[in-house]
């Protein structure tokens, strides 16, 4: 979470754009994202040069030598944020408009790449040199504040705060997944160097970025010291689909800024016949759209065979099972209704998870997790596709706090179950003797079947009642008599005072 001066600086960018006539929040966020991408390209290029030098690997800067843009050539150094930001306003504007922006649009050599596809129709919209100068100055201040911050993921939180403006505006409301929840899910799944990872409702690629960062931190030598695995990481590990070109553009830039050269970010309606993926992925991380209802004719017939419904949250679960390879794993967020809904479709998808595959965990989250944008209660489901069952005991966890207040302010607090969830999930063998009155416990699959595959934690959690001893009835009545006598005496005294005053 970001607060105080940093949030005020970000909010102030909106005033600068508004003064230049750019008022559509989607346009504002796109323009800020382009400029942040340009800034981060400079920073990432410097970092990768240092890393490769330390590893003894050759590295050619994207800004090296002369860069050809259209029919003109320009010294690549002029395209660096730290160079052009010091130019006078008019020169900076012309360099950014004529050279820097076309440079980032054509940055990826592969014209079929996701980045090239979605940057092709990107437009530079800052209207005047003065507006650009003001925005660049404020962004420099924002980066300075981020660098000074002690928060572990302030840059990611800053970017998420920017993206939250889309939801606040009521335009194209994206159901943002908080970064700490994304990180928790990635930690629980522990991506591997050989995984092929997909988010079929990727938005700004938050899950894919977090998975990439996890692998960098935990599998650096395994991936980056091995040519084949590094090539897999850069070019074929990450896949994301969305139906919003703005989100795809931001998602592609987000991935490239985090050092993933060629993610497969595609425009695709995941639930339609347009999506032909079957047994393609070893790991799915997702927070698919909730509360949606689709016409049957636009939903893939394969999905309707398994789960005949119009509800997107059920269709996406069916889709995940189809897209996963045998042995593939999934962690996804679902609304609570999926856990206990009584329709045939609800029961059939739960039965499919429990009986045909291996349901491992149900982590119930409090309703405030998605505030202030939504108050829906949700859960994280973790399962493995087996095709022949394997569910024996399902691990339930009742998350009561996620490190932030559960009101609209979402202020940081000390109470946080997430570290406990991660620690316990990684050591499930120690959970077997936990009582149902505790936050986490196992439920045998037979009990789940006997309860019509109900997966809501309240169905199985036991409340420990502490007996309260009350005094005997005769004692309570005696106390009431005493109180009544005291009230009567007080009333008599009050009447005497009033009578005395009336005589005066």
C-alpha positions in Angstrom: 0.0 0.0 0.0 1.2 3.5 -0.7 0.2 6.6 1.3 1.0 10.2 1.9 3.3 12.2 -0.4 3.7 9.4 -3.0 -0.1 9.0 -3.5 -0.5 12.8 -3.7 2.1 13.0 -6.5 0.4 10.3 -8.4 -3.0 12.0 -8.0 -1.4 15.2 -9.1 -0.6 13.7 -12.5 -4.3 13.7 -13.3 -4.5 17.4 -12.8 -1.6 18.0 -15.2 -3.3 15.8 -17.9 -6.6 17.5 -17.3 -5.0 20.9 -17.8 -3.9 19.7 -21.2 -7.4 18.3 -22.1 -6.6 14.6 -21.6 -9.3 13.5 -19.2 -10.2 10.0 -20.1 -8.6 7.8 -17.3 -7.7 5.1 -19.8 -5.8 7.5 -21.9 -4.1 9.1 -18.9 -3.0 5.7 -17.6 -1.8 4.6 -21.0 0.3 7.8 -21.4 1.8 7.5 -17.9 2.5 3.8 -18.5 4.4 4.6 -21.8 6.5 7.1 -19.9 7.1 4.8 -17.0 8.1 2.1 -19.5 10.6 4.5 -21.2 12.0 5.3 -17.7 12.2 1.6 -16.7 13.8 0.6 -20.1 16.7 2.9 -19.3 17.0 1.5 -15.8 16.5 -2.1 -16.8 19.1 -1.7 -19.6 21.7 -0.4 -17.1 20.9 -3.2 -14.6 21.1 -6.0 -17.2 24.4 -4.6 -18.5 25.8 -4.8 -14.9 24.4 -8.3 -14.3 25.9 -9.7 -17.5 29.2 -8.0 -16.8 29.2 -9.8 -13.4 28.3 -13.1 -15.0 30.9 -12.6 -17.8 28.2 -12.6 -20.4 28.2 -10.3 -23.5 25.5 -7.7 -23.6 24.6 -5.1 -26.2 22.5 -2.2 -25.0 19.3 -1.4 -26.9 20.6 2.2 -26.9 24.0 1.4 -28.3 25.3 3.3 -31.4 23.0 4.8 -33.9 19.3 3.8 -33.9 17.3 3.8 -37.1 13.8 5.2 -36.7 11.9 5.4 -40.0 14.2 7.1 -42.5 16.3 8.9 -39.8 19.1 7.8 -37.6 19.7 9.1 -34.1 22.3 8.5 -31.4 20.7 5.9 -29.2 21.8 7.7 -26.1 19.3 10.5 -26.8 16.5 7.9 -26.3 17.5 7.3 -22.7 15.3 8.9 -20.0 18.2 10.2 -18.1 19.4 12.1 -21.2 16.3 13.6 -22.8 14.8 14.7 -19.4 17.5 17.4 -19.2 16.7 18.9 -22.6 14.8 22.2 -22.9 11.0 21.7 -23.1 10.7 22.0 -26.9 13.7 19.8 -27.7 12.5 17.1 -25.2 9.0 17.2 -26.8 10.3 16.7 -30.3 12.8 14.0 -29.3 10.1 12.0 -27.4 7.4 12.5 -30.0 9.6 11.9 -33.1 12.1 9.4 -31.9 11.5 7.9 -28.4 7.9 7.0 -28.9 8.4 5.4 -32.3 11.4 3.6 -30.8 9.3 1.9 -28.1 6.5 1.1 -30.5 9.0 -0.9 -32.7 11.2 -2.1 -29.9 10.6 -5.8 -30.4 12.2 -7.2 -33.5 9.6 -9.9 -33.9 6.7 -8.3 -35.6 4.5 -11.2 -34.6 5.2 -10.7 -30.9 2.5 -9.7 -28.5 4.4 -6.4 -27.8 4.5 -5.5 -31.5 0.9 -6.4 -32.0 -0.5 -4.2 -29.2 1.9 -1.3 -29.4 1.2 -0.8 -33.1 -1.9 1.3 -32.5 -0.4 3.2 -29.5 -0.7 7.0 -29.8 1.4 9.7 -28.1 -1.2 12.1 -26.7 0.6 14.7 -24.6 -0.5 17.9 -26.2 2.3 20.4 -25.5 6.0 20.6 -24.4 4.9 22.2 -21.1 2.6 19.3 -20.2 5.3 16.7 -21.1 7.9 18.6 -19.0 5.6 18.7 -16.0 4.7 15.0 -16.3 8.4 14.0 -16.6 9.3 16.2 -13.6 6.5 14.6 -11.4 7.5 11.1 -12.5 11.1 11.8 -11.6 9.8 12.9 -8.1 7.7 9.7 -7.9 10.7 7.5 -8.7 12.8 9.3 -6.2 10.1 8.8 -3.5 9.9 5.1 -4.5 13.6 4.7 -4.2 13.6 6.3 -0.7 10.7 4.1 0.5 11.5 1.2 2.8 8.5 -0.8 1.5 9.5 -4.0 -0.1 7.4 -3.7 -3.2 6.7 0.0 -3.5 7.2 0.1 -7.2 4.6 -2.6 -7.8 2.2 -1.0 -5.4 2.6 2.4 -7.1 1.8 0.8 -10.5 -1.2 -1.0 -9.1 -2.4 2.3 -7.6 -2.2 3.9 -11.0 -4.2 1.0 -12.5 -6.8 1.2 -9.8 -7.8 4.5 -11.3 -9.5 2.5 -14.1 -11.8 0.9 -11.5 -12.4 4.2 -9.7 -13.4 5.9 -13.0 -16.1 3.4 -13.7 -14.7 2.9 -17.1 -13.7 -0.6 -18.1 -13.7 -1.6 -14.4 -11.0 -4.1 -13.9 -11.2 -6.4 -10.9 -7.8 -5.7 -9.5 -6.1 -8.5 -7.6 -4.1 -7.1 -4.7 -0.4 -7.7 -5.2 0.1 -9.4 -1.8 -2.6 -11.9 -2.7 -1.0 -12.6 -6.1 2.4 -13.1 -4.4 0.8 -15.4 -1.8 -0.7 -17.6 -4.6 2.6 -17.7 -6.4 4.5 -18.6 -3.2 2.0 -21.4 -2.6 2.5 -22.8 -6.1 6.3 -22.4 -6.2 6.8 -22.2 -10.0 9.5 -24.4 -11.5 12.1 -23.6 -14.1 10.4 -25.9 -16.7 6.8 -24.7 -16.1 4.6 -23.3 -18.9 2.5 -20.7 -17.1 -0.8 -19.2 -18.2 -3.4 -16.7 -17.0 -6.4 -16.8 -19.3 -7.8 -13.5 -17.9 -4.5 -11.7 -17.5 -5.4 -8.0 -17.4 -2.1 -6.2 -16.8 -0.2 -9.5 -16.3 0.1 -9.3 -12.6 0.2 -13.1 -12.0 2.7 -13.6 -14.8 5.0 -10.9 -13.6 4.9 -12.2 -10.0 5.7 -15.7 -11.2 8.6 -14.4 -13.2 9.9 -12.5 -10.2 9.6 -15.6 -8.0 11.7 -17.6 -10.5 14.3 -14.9 -10.6 14.7 -14.9 -6.9 14.5 -18.6 -6.3 15.7 -20.3 -9.4 18.2 -17.8 -10.8 21.1 -20.1 -11.3 18.9 -23.0 -12.6 17.4 -20.7 -15.3 19.9 -18.0 -16.2 23.0 -20.2 -16.2 21.4 -22.6 -18.6 20.9 -21.5 -22.2 17.8 -23.6 -22.9 16.0 -22.7 -19.7 16.8 -19.0 -20.1 15.4 -19.2 -23.7 12.3 -20.9 -22.3 11.9 -18.2 -19.6 12.3 -15.4 -22.1 10.2 -16.8 -25.0 7.9 -19.7 -24.2 7.1 -19.8 -20.4 4.5 -17.1 -20.0 1.1 -16.9 -21.7 -1.8 -14.5 -21.0 -5.1 -13.8 -22.7 -7.4 -10.8 -22.4 -10.1 -9.1 -24.5 -9.0 -5.5 -23.8 -6.3 -4.1 -26.0 -5.4 -1.4 -23.5 -4.8 -4.1 -20.8 -2.8 -6.1 -23.3 -0.6 -3.2 -24.2 0.0 -2.4 -20.5 0.5 -6.1 -19.8 3.1 -6.5 -22.6 5.0 -3.5 -21.3 4.8 -4.7 -17.8 6.3 -8.1 -18.7 9.1 -6.5 -20.8 10.0 -4.0 -18.1 10.4 -7.0 -15.7 12.9 -8.6 -18.1 10.7 -11.1 -20.0 11.5 -10.5 -23.6 8.8 -12.3 -25.5 5.7 -13.2 -23.4 2.8 -14.7 -25.3 0.2 -12.0 -24.5 -2.8 -12.4 -26.8 -6.1 -10.9 -27.6 -8.5 -13.8 -27.0 -11.9 -14.6 -25.6 -10.7 -17.5 -23.4 -14.2 -19.0 -23.0 -15.0 -19.1 -26.7 -14.1 -21.5 -29.5 -11.4 -19.0 -30.3 -9.4 -20.6 -27.5 -8.3 -24.1 -28.6 -5.8 -24.8 -25.8 -6.0 -28.3 -24.4 -3.5 -29.8 -22.0 -1.0 -27.0 -22.9 0.1 -25.7 -19.5 1.7 -27.0 -16.3 0.6 -24.0 -14.1 -2.4 -21.7 -14.2 -2.6 -18.7 -11.9 -5.8 -16.6 -12.3 -8.5 -14.4 -10.9 -11.1 -14.8 -13.6 -14.2 -12.5 -14.0 -17.0 -13.1 -11.5 -20.7 -12.5 -11.7 -20.7 -12.6 -15.4 -23.3 -14.3 -17.5 -22.6 -15.3 -21.1 -24.8 -16.4 -24.0 -24.5 -20.1 -24.6 -23.7 -19.6 -28.3 -20.5 -17.7 -27.6 -19.2 -20.3 -25.1 -17.0 -23.2 -26.3 -19.1 -26.3 -26.7 -16.4 -28.3 -25.0 -16.9 -26.4 -21.8 -20.7 -26.6 -21.9 -20.4 -30.4 -22.1 -18.7 -30.5 -18.7 -20.6 -27.7 -17.1 -23.8 -26.4 -18.6 -24.1 -22.9 -17.3 -23.8 -19.2 -18.2 -21.8 -18.3 -15.1 -18.3 -17.2 -16.0 -16.8 -18.3 -12.7 -17.9 -21.9 -13.3 -16.9 -21.9 -17.0 -13.4 -20.7 -16.2 -12.9 -23.5 -13.7 -13.9 -25.9 -16.4 -11.6 -24.2 -18.8 -8.6 -24.4 -16.4 -9.1 -28.2 -16.3 -9.1 -28.4 -20.1 -6.0 -26.2 -20.5 -3.9 -28.0 -17.9 -1.7 -30.9 -18.7 -2.1 -34.0 -16.6 -0.1 -33.2 -13.5 -0.6 -29.5 -14.1 -1.5 -27.3 -11.1 -3.8 -24.4 -10.6 -4.3 -21.7 -8.0 -7.3 -19.5 -8.8 -9.7 -17.1 -7.0 -13.4 -17.9 -7.0 -16.4 -16.1 -5.4 -17.8 -17.9 -2.3 -20.9 -19.0 -4.3 -18.8 -21.5 -6.2 -18.1 -23.3 -3.0 -21.7 -23.9 -1.9 -24.0 -23.1 -4.8 -26.8 -25.7 -5.1 -27.4 -25.6 -8.9 -26.4 -28.7 -11.0 -23.6 -26.7 -12.6 -22.1 -25.7 -9.2 -22.3 -29.3 -8.0 -20.9 -30.8 -11.2 -17.8 -28.6 -11.3 -17.1 -29.3 -7.6 -17.6 -33.0 -8.2 -15.2 -32.8 -11.2 -12.5 -31.2 -9.0 -12.9 -33.6 -6.1 -13.6 -36.9 -7.9 -11.9 -36.7 -11.3 -8.9 -34.6 -10.1 -7.0 -33.8 -6.9 -8.4 -30.9 -4.9 -5.7 -29.8 -2.4 -6.8 -26.7 -0.7 -9.6 -24.2 -0.1 -8.3 -20.9 1.4 -11.3 -18.8 2.5 -10.6 -15.0 2.3 -12.4 -12.2 4.1 -14.8 -10.0 2.1 -12.7 -6.9 2.5 -9.7 -8.2 0.5 -10.9 -6.5 -2.7 -12.1 -3.3 -1.2 -12.7 -0.5 -2.0 -13.5 -1.9 -5.5 -15.6 -4.9 -4.5 -16.9 -6.4 -1.3 -17.4 -9.9 -2.5 -16.2 -12.9 -0.4 -13.8 -15.1 -2.2 -11.6 -18.1 -1.8 -8.4 -19.5 -3.4 -8.8 -23.0 -4.8 -5.6 -25.1 -5.4 -5.9 -28.3 -7.4 -3.9 -30.6 -9.7 -5.3 -32.1 -12.8 -5.0 -35.9 -12.7 -7.9 -37.1 -14.8 -8.4 -40.1 -12.4 -9.1 -38.6 -9.0 -6.6 -38.5 -6.1 -8.4 -36.3 -3.6 -8.0 -37.8 -0.1 -8.0 -34.9 2.4 -8.7 -31.3 1.5 -6.8 -28.6 3.5 -9.0 -25.7 4.6 -7.7 -22.4 5.9 -9.9 -19.6 7.4 -7.9 -16.4 6.5 -9.1 -13.7 8.9 -6.5 -11.0 8.1 -4.3 -10.2 5.2 -2.2 -7.4 6.7 -4.6 -4.6 5.9 -7.8 -3.3 7.4 -10.9 -4.8 5.8 -12.7 -1.4 5.3 -12.5 0.8 2.2 -9.3 2.5 3.5 -7.3 -0.8 3.6 -4.7 0.6 6.0 -1.8 -1.5 6.9 -2.2 -3.5 10.2 -0.1 -6.0 12.2 -2.5 -9.0 11.8 -1.7 -11.0 8.8 -2.4 -14.7 8.2 -0.5 -14.9 4.8 2.9 -16.0 6.2 1.1 -18.6 8.3 -0.8 -19.9 5.2 2.4 -20.2 3.2 4.3 -21.9 6.0 1.5 -24.4 6.7 0.8 -25.2 3.1 4.5 -26.0 2.6 4.3 -28.4 5.6 0.9 -30.1 5.2 2.1 -33.3 7.0 2.1 -31.3 10.2 -1.5 -30.3 9.8 -3.1 -33.7 10.2 -3.8 -33.4 13.9 -5.3 -29.9 13.8 -8.7 -29.5 15.3 -11.7 -28.0 13.5 -11.7 -25.1 15.9 -8.4 -23.9 14.6 -7.8 -21.7 11.5 -6.6 -24.6 9.4 -7.5 -28.3 9.3 -8.0 -31.3 7.0 -11.4 -32.6 5.8 -11.5 -36.2 4.5 -13.0 -36.5 1.0 -15.8 -38.9 2.1 -17.2 -36.1 4.4 -17.1 -33.7 1.5 -19.0 -36.2 -0.8 -21.5 -36.8 2.0 -22.1 -33.0 2.1 -23.0 -32.7 -1.6 -19.4 -31.6 -2.4 -19.9 -28.4 -0.3 -16.5 -26.6 0.0 -17.4 -23.7 2.2 -15.3 -23.7 5.3 -18.3 -23.0 7.6 -19.7 -26.4 6.7 -16.8 -28.1 8.5 -15.4 -25.5 11.0 -16.3 -26.0 14.6 -16.9 -23.2 17.0 -15.6 -23.6 20.5 -18.1 -22.3 22.9 -16.8 -21.2 26.3 -19.4 -21.8 29.0 -20.5 -18.7 30.9 -21.8 -19.2 34.4 -24.5 -16.9 35.6 -25.7 -16.3 39.2 -28.9 -18.1 40.4 -32.2 -16.6 39.3 -33.1 -15.7 42.9 -29.9 -13.6 43.2 -30.7 -11.8 39.9 -34.2 -11.1 41.1 -32.9 -9.7 44.4 -30.5 -7.4 42.5 -33.4 -6.2 40.4 -35.5 -5.5 43.5 -32.6 -3.5 45.0 -32.2 -1.5 41.7 -35.9 -0.8 41.6 -35.9 0.5 45.2 -32.9 2.8 44.4 -34.7 4.2 41.3 -37.9 4.8 43.5 -35.9 6.7 46.1 -34.1 8.8 43.5 -37.5 9.7 41.9 -38.9 10.7 45.4 -35.9 13.0 46.0 -36.3 14.5 42.5 -40.0 15.3 43.2 -39.1 17.0 46.5 -36.5 19.2 44.8 -39.0 20.2 42.1 -41.7 21.0 44.7 -39.3 23.1 46.7 -38.2 25.1 43.6 -41.9 25.7 42.6 -42.6 27.3 46.0 -39.8 29.8 45.6 
